[in-house]
Amino acid sequence: MIARLRQRNDITACVRLLASVHATDGYPTRWPADSSSWLTPDTLLGHIALCGVRGDSAASGWAVASGLPPERMAEVARLFVAPDARGQGIGATLLETARSEADSRGLRPVLKVLERDRSAIALYERLGWRRVATIRAPWVVARDNEALLHFYLAPE
């Protein structure tokens, strides 16, 4: 298994993989109108992005838990692994790659995940990520009208 930075010529394969994940898991919750731009990799097994943290309610929760301002955090986002490639350590490798990159920039990795994504939550917790807050996800309509969104900090 090789983890590497995404190249421009990877995007088409990445969009196909994301469509497979969406069909299997419902992630992303809303299919993006322009999926190539949303991902802004020919044997692609997974994807991860590292983004700046905006000053929203998530940033506030992470800031309180970590003692760091949003500009000192990096959000792990757009993480997905091909359904037929799961259980091989790909998600853990992607998370470690993103964490290492954030560390090299002096940033604390953070992430958020819906309650329904239990296998992702199990991975994060197995790797030592710590849940620091939970809110109702305002942009998700769940069958029980209460989709929970959990916020995590990477281990130090």
N, C-alpha and C positions, 0 to 999 in steps of 0.2 A: 504494500500500500504506500502511495506517495501522496503527501499533502503539499500543494503548491499554490502560489498566488494565481488567481484567475487571469486568463489572457483574453484579449478581445475576441479571438476566433473561437472561444469556448461558449459564447452566449447562446447560440442556437441549440446546442446540446443541453445547456443549462435550462433553457425554457422547456424543452421536451421532458426533462427530468422533473422539473417543477410541476408540470401538468400531471405526471404520474403520481406524484406525492399529493397533489390537490385531489385527484380522483380517489386515492386511497384513504387519505386522512382529513381532507377538508382544509388543508393548509396550503396557501393562505385562505383565510375565511372568505374573503372577497377576491375573486380572480381579477388581477389588474388589467385595465384596458390595454396597456402596453407592457407586456410581461418582460420584454427585453430591457426597457428602461427601469422597471421595478427592480431588476437584479443589478442594474448599473453598478463553460469549461467543457476523444471522441469516445472515450470510456469514462464518462463522468459519473461519479458515485455520490457526490454530495456538494454542498455549497454552504458558505458562511460569509457574513459581512460584519465589519466592525465600523460603527457609525458614531458620530458625535452625539452627545446627550443634550436634548433641548430642555429648556426650563419649564417643564410641565409637571404634573402631579407625580409622575414616575420619578423624575429627577429629584423632586423634594423628598420622596421616601428613601431613595438611594442615598441622598446627601445626609439625611438624618442618621441612617444606619451606618454609613461609612465615615462620616465626619468630613467628607470631601465635597467641594463645590462641583457642579455639573461639568465644568470645563476640565476637571481632573479625572473624568470617567469616560469610558468608551462602551457603547452598547453593542452587545453581540446580537445580531439580527439575521433574518433570512437564512436560518440554519435548517437544512433538510438533507436527508439521506435517502437514496433510492430504496424503495420497499424491499427489493430482492437482495440488497447488499447490507441490510441491517444485521446487527449482532457480530460484526467483524471489527469493531473498534473505530469505525470511520467517524462517527459523531464525536467520540472522545478525542480523536486526533484533530479534527477540525476545531473543537473547542480549545484544545491546548495550543494550536497554532495561533488562533485569535488572541488567546490570553498572553502568549509570548510576545506577539506584536504589540499589544496594548502595554505590556510591561516595558518593552523597549522604548516606548514613547512616554513612560512615566504616568500611565493612565490605569485606573482600576476598572476591570471589566464588570459589566452588569448585564442583566437580561430580564425579560419578562416572558411569561408563558401562560397560556390558558389552562385552567384546571383540567379540562378534558384531555389534554395532551400528556397523559399519565406516563407513557414510556419516556418522553422527553424529561419530565420531572424526575423520574427515577434515575436517569443518566446524570442530570445536574447534581442531584443530591449524592449519588454514589461518588462523584468526582469532587465533592466537598463544597459545592456552591451552597450558600446559606439563604433561605427564604427570609426576607425582611419585611414584607408587606403583602397584603392581599386586598384587592378592591373589586367591586362589580365592574365588569368590562362594559363601558357605556356604548360601544360600537358593535356589540354582539348580542343578538337576540337568541336566547337559548330556549329550549322547550319549557324549562321551568322558570324562565324569565330571570335567571340569575347565573350568568356566566361569570365565573371568577377569574381574575387575572392576578398571577403571583409575580412578585418582584424578587430577584436574586442578586446577591453579590458573589463574585468569585472568591475563592479562598486566597488569603494573603500569602 
